[in-house]
Amino acid sequence: MRSARRPTTPSSSPPPWWSARPPHPAPRGPPPGADAPPVPVPVPPSHRPRVEVHPLSIGGRADPARLVFTAAPGAGVVVGWCDLDDRFRWVADEIDVVEPGETLPRLPVAHAVWRPRPDLETATEGWLTAGGPHHPVLPTALDSDELTDLAEVCPTEPVLIDADTTRRGPVEELRRSAAYHRPARGPRAQRPVPVGVPGHGPPAQRIGRGGGTGSSSQFQLWWL
């Protein structure tokens, strides 16, 4: 005897996850104006690098070709690298590059005019107090935060002069940095000095004032 088939009822369980996924959206075309060529930014003639040949007054060599241009206005940072015998230091000053007030015909090189932060007097005093060199570099694609991160990786001691720097700020910062890098309770750690290399003599002969016999440690503590 054949039994009657029981009617089926819809299941109350949720559908599987793959059946609930929405269909893939149709690929979109490029946005309006994407195929249009980029609009060139006008560059003043003074900012375009040009090759010029000028007489060379030193070295007795032929006149070199130089790349001459004026740096574009904007924010930047001036960085100098100095050797403290037991460590390296980066002295950085945040600046604002401005347009020169007049042409600079006696500077046939890449040149820039800037306003240091916070002002000329404070920035100059902080730069000299930190031992900043007279041959710095001027990047405008990097800021002080990136330079500080790079100094932590190197490792190098960073000294930053910015809009919040005061007249006494660099002095106090350098004293704290000296206590961190060169504790007073122990001998000063020195990097190994190459033997027989010109310019790498004992510290007293390298940075002593006026060829004196005072040690570099005494000189640096007096300078800080």
N, C-alpha and C positions, 0 to 999 in steps of 0.2 A: 504494500500500500504506500503510495507516495504522499509524503507530508506536505502540507501547504507551506509555501515560502513566507517567512515573516517579513513584513515591510521594513525597509531600512530607514533610519532616522538620521538626519544630519549630525555630524560629530560636533561636540561643543569645544573640542581642543583647538588652540590657535593654529593657524597655518604655519608651515615651516618658514624659517627665516629667509630662504632663498626666493620664496614666492612673493615675499613682501617687499623686496628690493625694487626701488623705482627704476624705470628704464634709463639707459644711458642717454644723456642729452645729446642732441645733434651737434656736431662740431660747428663752432662759430667761425665766421670769417674775420678778417682783420678789421679793427675798428676804423671808423671813418677818418680819412686823412693819414692812415698809416703808410700808404704808398707815396705820400708826398715827400719830396726831398727836404732835408733839414734846412732850416733858415740859418744862414751863416751869421755869426756874431761879428759885427764890425770891429776891427782891431785898428787902433791908431797907428800911424806909420812909425812913431817912436817906439812902440812896443814890439814891432816885428824885428826879429833878429836879422842882422845883416853883417856880412863879412867885410872888414875894412883892414887896410894895411897902414900901419903908423910906424914912425921911426922908433927904434929901441935904443935908449940912451945908456944902457948898462949891459955888461957882458960881452961886448965886442962881437955880437952875432948879427945875422941878417934880420931885416925888419920882419916881424911875424905877422901873420893874419890873425885878426881878433874878431870875436863874435860880440857885436855891440848892440845893446838894446836897453830900454828902460823898463824896470819891473812894473807890472800892472798894479794899480791900487788895490788894497785889501788887507785883511788880517794876516799876520805872520809871526814868526818867532826867530830871534837871533840866538844862535847857539855857539858857544866856544868850549873847547876841550883843553884842560890843563892837567899836568902831571904833578901830583903831590908826593911823589916818591913811594908812599905806601898804598896809594890808591889813585884812581882817576876821578876827575870831577867834570861835570857838564854845567856850565853857567848859561842859563837861558833867560831871555827877556822877551816878553810879549810886546809886539809892536803893531803899528798901523802904517802900512805903506801908502804914501800919498804921491800925488803928481808933483814933479819939480816945478818950482815957481818960474824957472827960466831954463833955457837950454844949457847943457853941460858939455861944451866942446872940448874942455881939457880933461875929460874922463872918457877916453876912447875904449871903454870896456863895458861889460854888463854892470849897470849901476842902478841904485835905488835910493830914494829919500823916504825916511820914515820918522814917525813920532813914537818914542819909547813910552812905555807905561811904567809907572803912573805919570811920571814927568821926567824931564831931562836930568834934573839935579838928583832926584832919588834913584833913578835907574843907573846913572853914572857912578854914584857913590856905592851902590850895591854891587855893580859889576867889578869895580876896582877892589872892593873889600873881599869879594869872593875869589879874586885872582883871575878874572876873565882875561883871555888873550886879546891881542889886537888883530887877529885874523879869524873872525867868526864866519859862520855860514848863515844863510837866510833862506830857510824853506817856507813856502806859503801853502803847500799841500798838506802839511802836518801841523798839529797843534801841540800845546804843552802837555796835554794828557797822554798823547801817544809817545812823546819823548820821555815822559816820566815812566811809563810802562817799559819802554825799551831800556832805560837806565836800570830798572829793577832786574831785568833779565841779564844784562851784560856781565857782572853788576858794576855800576858806576854811580858815584854820588851825584844826585841832581840838586841844583840850586836854582830856584825859579824866582824871577822878578816879574810881577804882574801888577794889575791895577790896585790890588790890596796891599802892596808892599809899602812899608814905612821906612823912615830913615834908620831906625834901630832894628828893624826886622831882620835884615841879613846878618847882622852881628850876632844876635841871639840864636838864630838858626845855625850859624856856623859853629858856635860854641857847643850847642847840643850835638851837632854832627861829629865834632871832634871828640866829644866824650863817648860817643857811640863807636867810632872807628878806632880810636886810640885811647884806651882806658889809662888813666893816670896811675893806677896801681901796678901796672905791668910794663915791661919794656915795649917800645914801639916796634911793631912788626914791619919789616922792610921787605920789599920785593928783591929777589936776587939781582945783583948788578953784574952785567957782562964784564968780563975781564979783557982789557986790551982794546976796547971799543972807544973811539974818541967821543967825548961829551958824556960819558957814563962813569965819571969818577966818583969819589966819595961824596956824600950829600953836602958836606961843608964846602967843597970846592965847586959844587954845581949851583947852589942857590944861596950861599952865604952873602951877606950884604957887603959890597965893596971888596970882595976877596978876603973877608975876615975868617977867623977860625971858629966862629960859633957854629953849633950844630944846626942842622936843618929843623930839628924838633923845636929848638928854642926860637928860631926864626919864625916858624909857622905859628907857634903859640903867641909870639909878639904880634904877628900880623893879624891873628884872629882876635 
